[in-house]
């Protein structure tokens, strides 16, 4: 039996929900990072003028968390935190800032046992698995780098070959930028999604208003989750992982190219089509003229690639795409073609529901079981929905959640 486009979109959304972090695990993560935040906040840091600030960044902050595929070496959710010390970078150095955070974590009996070896930028706390899934909590030490009171830029530590250096970052600013790209879709779906989440997780959220904004998922966020999971499955071998498209590039481009589509399949189709329009740049040719003026991916005169951090044009997310004969750029566009073939271009009129389900199970490592098959052939629900508007409050520090 052939399937309908709308049913296929509903299946993609169901798979994205299945690979998402469930409310119970989300709440566990929030409780844990708030505990770490309170502990770090209570430390003494020479030279600081105020209280240390801890807040989430990355996929946890943006609502694009993706469960590792079955059989993956890393079975943990990665939760990224920023530990921003109220010390100007000109008054300290990156090695000292990183040591301050390490020393405070070591003062806690439990965290000292959970603390992993030093990472290039972060300190990592490894939590034990529960129900076959664990957490890595990465704490990024940083100092103030803002040139004005409203500037949210920070200086982060980076260890390279035994030497420490400052790098610039702005996770708060990036979160606000992403929220703006996502705002219209968020306002359309927030109330109904929160109501559904609360109905399924009454033991966690007693009222609809208790459900956090970070659990709402728009077609943009679902598309990013599907793209990241497809990447993780495609680049699963250790030898391939150095070429895998990095999440910040996938997320930034998807947000640039999202046009407010109301369902997951339409959003994914629009995003991937714009990815593909840039493939000619590998051969130094131009992009599709219809998107060229506003294209975020560029080649410079010396052949290097440029994808700006939208809140810091001096940071180039594609700064390594020229290395090794443009290996990462070529891998990105090869992956895009696979995404198009695997997810965007299914022959609806001729392919059976079971074949579609089997294909998605193979390329996403999910989608098994009768629930997903039922979604392909069931008539989509027809429900009258009241129009409701929810205004997001944007980025919040961890203790305000």
C-alpha positions in Angstrom: 0.0 0.0 0.0 1.4 3.4 -1.0 1.5 6.1 1.7 0.4 9.7 1.9 2.8 12.6 2.2 1.1 13.8 5.4 1.5 10.4 7.0 5.1 10.3 6.1 5.7 13.7 7.7 3.9 12.4 10.9 6.2 9.4 10.9 9.3 11.6 10.7 8.0 13.6 13.6 7.3 10.4 15.6 10.9 9.2 15.0 12.3 12.5 16.0 10.3 12.3 19.2 11.6 8.8 19.8 15.2 9.9 19.5 14.6 13.0 21.6 15.3 13.2 25.3 12.1 12.2 27.2 10.7 14.5 29.9 11.9 12.2 32.7 15.5 12.3 31.4 15.3 16.0 30.7 14.2 16.6 34.3 17.1 14.4 35.6 19.5 16.5 33.5 18.1 19.8 34.8 18.3 18.6 38.4 21.9 17.5 37.9 23.2 20.6 36.2 21.4 22.9 38.7 23.2 21.0 41.5 26.5 21.4 39.7 25.7 25.1 39.2 24.9 25.6 42.9 28.1 23.9 43.9 30.2 26.0 41.5 28.4 29.2 42.5 29.4 28.6 46.1 33.1 28.6 45.4 35.7 31.3 46.0 37.4 32.6 42.8 40.2 35.1 43.3 39.6 38.3 41.3 35.9 37.8 40.7 33.6 40.8 41.3 30.3 38.9 41.5 28.8 35.4 41.6 29.7 32.9 38.9 27.0 32.2 36.4 26.2 28.7 35.1 23.8 28.1 32.1 23.2 25.5 29.4 24.4 25.8 25.8 24.4 23.7 22.7 21.7 21.1 21.8 20.2 21.1 25.3 19.7 24.8 25.3 18.4 24.8 21.7 16.0 21.9 22.0 17.9 19.7 19.5 19.2 16.9 21.8 19.5 13.6 20.0 19.8 10.1 21.6 22.9 8.2 20.3 22.0 5.5 17.8 21.7 1.9 19.0 25.1 0.2 19.2 26.9 3.5 19.4 30.1 3.6 21.4 28.9 6.7 23.2 25.5 5.9 24.7 25.2 9.1 26.7 23.3 12.3 26.4 25.8 15.2 26.2 24.7 18.2 28.4 26.9 21.3 27.8 27.2 24.0 30.5 29.0 27.3 30.6 30.7 28.3 33.8 31.1 32.0 33.4 33.4 33.6 36.0 32.9 37.3 36.6 36.6 38.0 35.9 37.8 40.0 32.9 40.0 37.9 30.7 42.6 40.8 30.8 42.9 40.2 34.5 43.6 36.5 34.4 44.7 33.7 32.0 43.0 30.7 30.6 45.0 28.1 32.5 44.1 29.8 35.8 40.4 30.0 35.0 40.3 26.3 34.0 42.1 25.3 37.2 39.6 27.2 39.3 36.7 25.2 38.0 38.6 21.9 38.3 39.6 22.7 41.9 36.0 23.6 42.9 34.7 20.3 41.3 37.4 18.4 43.2 36.2 19.8 46.5 32.9 17.9 46.1 33.3 14.3 47.2 31.0 12.9 44.5 32.0 15.2 41.6 35.7 14.5 42.3 35.0 10.8 41.6 33.0 11.6 38.4 35.5 14.0 37.0 37.1 12.8 33.7 40.6 13.6 32.4 41.1 17.2 31.2 39.5 17.9 27.9 40.7 20.5 25.4 38.1 23.0 26.5 35.8 21.4 29.2 35.8 19.5 32.4 33.5 16.5 32.1 31.4 14.8 34.8 30.4 11.3 33.9 27.1 10.1 35.4 26.3 6.4 35.8 23.9 4.8 33.3 20.3 4.3 34.2 18.0 2.3 31.9 20.9 1.9 29.6 21.4 5.6 29.1 23.8 7.9 30.9 24.9 11.6 30.9 28.1 13.4 30.2 28.0 16.9 31.7 30.6 19.1 30.1 31.5 22.3 32.0 33.1 25.0 29.9 35.2 27.4 32.0 35.1 31.0 30.8 35.7 34.6 31.7 34.0 37.9 30.7 34.9 39.2 27.3 32.1 41.7 26.7 33.2 45.1 25.6 29.9 46.7 26.7 27.3 45.9 29.4 24.9 44.3 26.9 27.6 42.3 25.1 27.2 38.6 26.0 30.6 37.5 24.5 32.8 35.3 26.7 36.4 34.1 26.5 36.7 30.4 26.8 39.7 28.2 27.6 41.4 26.1 25.0 44.3 23.7 25.6 46.4 23.0 22.4 49.5 21.0 22.6 50.0 21.7 26.3 49.6 25.4 26.0 46.5 27.3 27.0 44.8 30.1 25.0 41.7 32.2 24.9 39.0 31.7 22.3 36.0 33.9 21.8 32.4 32.5 22.1 28.9 33.8 22.6 26.5 30.9 23.5 23.9 33.3 25.0 23.8 35.4 21.9 23.6 32.3 19.6 20.7 31.0 21.7 18.8 34.3 21.2 19.5 34.2 17.4 18.2 30.7 17.2 15.1 31.6 19.2 14.4 34.4 16.7 14.6 32.0 13.8 12.3 29.6 15.6 9.9 32.1 17.2 7.0 32.0 14.9 6.8 28.2 14.7 7.3 28.0 18.5 4.4 30.3 19.2 2.1 28.2 16.9 2.8 24.9 18.6 3.9 25.7 22.2 0.5 25.4 24.0 -0.7 22.2 22.4 2.6 20.5 22.8 2.9 21.5 26.5 -0.6 20.3 27.1 0.3 16.9 25.5 3.6 16.6 27.4 1.9 17.4 30.7 -0.8 14.8 30.1 1.9 12.1 29.5 4.1 13.2 32.4 1.7 14.3 35.2 4.1 12.9 37.8 6.7 15.5 36.7 4.6 18.5 35.7 1.4 19.1 37.6 0.2 22.0 35.4 0.7 22.8 31.7 2.5 26.0 32.7 5.1 23.8 34.5 6.3 22.3 31.2 9.5 24.2 30.2 9.8 25.9 26.8 12.9 23.7 26.2 10.7 20.6 25.7 8.6 22.2 22.9 9.8 21.1 19.4 9.1 22.9 16.2 9.6 21.5 12.6 12.9 23.3 12.6 14.1 21.5 15.8 12.7 18.2 14.6 14.5 18.5 11.3 17.8 19.2 13.0 17.3 16.1 15.2 16.7 14.0 12.2 19.7 15.4 10.3 22.0 14.8 13.3 20.7 11.3 13.8 21.2 10.5 10.1 24.7 11.8 10.3 25.5 9.7 13.4 24.3 6.6 11.6 26.1 7.4 8.4 29.4 8.3 10.1 29.3 5.6 12.7 32.7 4.0 12.0 35.7 5.5 14.0 37.6 6.3 10.8 34.7 8.3 9.5 34.0 10.4 12.5 36.6 13.0 11.8 34.8 13.9 8.6 31.2 13.9 10.0 29.5 17.3 9.7 29.7 19.1 13.1 26.4 19.9 14.9 27.0 23.7 15.0 27.3 23.8 11.1 24.2 21.6 10.7 22.2 23.7 13.2 23.3 27.1 11.9 22.6 26.3 8.3 19.2 24.7 9.1 18.2 27.8 11.1 19.3 30.1 8.3 17.3 28.1 5.7 14.1 27.4 7.7 11.2 29.4 6.3 8.5 28.6 9.0 7.2 25.5 7.3 4.4 23.9 9.4 5.3 20.3 9.2 8.5 18.3 9.6 8.7 16.9 6.0 8.2 20.4 4.4 10.8 21.9 6.7 13.3 19.2 6.1 12.7 19.4 2.3 13.3 23.1 2.3 16.4 22.9 4.4 18.0 20.0 2.4 17.2 21.6 -0.9 19.2 24.7 0.1 22.0 22.6 1.4 22.2 20.9 -2.0 22.2 24.3 -3.8 25.6 24.9 -2.4 27.2 21.7 -3.5 28.8 23.3 -6.6 31.0 25.3 -4.3 33.1 22.2 -3.9 34.4 22.8 -7.4 34.6 26.5 -6.7 31.4 27.2 -8.8 28.7 29.5 -7.7 25.6 28.6 -5.7 22.1 28.6 -7.1 21.5 32.3 -8.1 18.2 32.4 -6.4 19.8 32.2 -2.9 23.3 33.5 -3.7 22.8 37.1 -2.3 21.9 35.8 1.1 24.0 32.6 1.2 25.7 32.0 4.5 28.2 29.6 3.0 30.9 31.2 0.9 34.3 30.5 -0.6 36.9 33.2 -0.2 39.4 34.3 -2.9 42.0 31.9 -1.7 39.5 28.9 -1.9 38.8 28.7 1.8 35.3 28.2 3.2 33.5 30.7 5.4 30.4 30.1 7.5 30.1 32.9 10.0 28.9 32.5 13.6 25.7 34.6 13.2 26.5 36.5 16.5 30.3 36.8 15.9 31.3 37.3 12.2 34.9 36.9 13.2 34.3 33.2 14.1 34.2 30.9 11.1 32.5 27.6 11.8 33.9 26.1 8.5 37.5 27.1 9.2 38.7 23.6 8.7 36.8 22.7 5.5 39.8 23.6 3.3 42.1 21.1 5.1 43.1 17.7 3.6 41.8 18.6 0.1 38.5 19.9 1.4 37.7 16.6 3.0 35.1 17.9 5.5 33.4 20.0 2.8 33.2 17.0 0.4 31.9 14.8 3.3 29.2 17.3 4.1 27.8 17.5 0.6 28.1 13.7 0.1 26.0 13.4 3.3 23.5 15.9 2.1 22.9 13.8 -1.0 22.4 10.8 1.1 19.9 12.7 3.3 18.0 13.8 0.2 17.8 10.2 -1.1 17.0 8.6 2.3 14.6 11.1 3.8 13.4 13.8 1.4 12.8 11.9 -1.9 10.8 8.8 -1.0 8.6 7.6 -3.9 5.3 7.9 -2.1 3.2 6.6 -5.0 5.0 3.3 -5.5 6.7 2.4 -2.2 4.8 0.4 0.4 4.5 1.5 4.0 6.6 -1.5 5.2 9.4 -0.6 2.8 9.4 3.0 3.9 9.5 1.9 7.6 12.4 -0.5 7.0 14.4 2.1 5.1 13.9 4.7 7.8 14.9 2.2 10.4 18.1 1.5 8.6 19.2 5.1 7.9 18.0 6.5 11.3 18.5 3.6 13.6 14.9 4.1 14.7 11.4 3.6 13.5 10.8 0.0 14.4 7.7 -1.4 16.0 4.0 -1.3 15.1 3.5 2.3 16.3 5.6 3.7 13.4 4.0 1.4 10.8 0.5 2.5 12.0 1.4 6.1 11.4 2.1 5.5 7.8 -1.3 4.1 7.0 -3.5 5.7 9.5 -5.7 8.7 8.6 -4.2 11.9 10.1 -6.3 13.2 13.0 -8.7 16.0 12.4 -8.8 18.2 15.5 -10.1 21.7 16.0 -7.5 23.7 17.8 -7.9 27.1 19.4 -5.5 29.7 18.3 -3.1 30.5 21.1 -0.1 32.7 21.3 2.9 32.1 23.5 5.7 34.6 23.8 9.1 33.0 24.5 11.3 34.7 27.1 14.5 33.8 25.3 17.7 32.8 27.0 17.5 32.2 30.7 20.3 31.5 33.2 20.1 28.0 34.8 18.8 29.2 38.2 15.8 30.9 36.5 14.3 27.7 35.0 
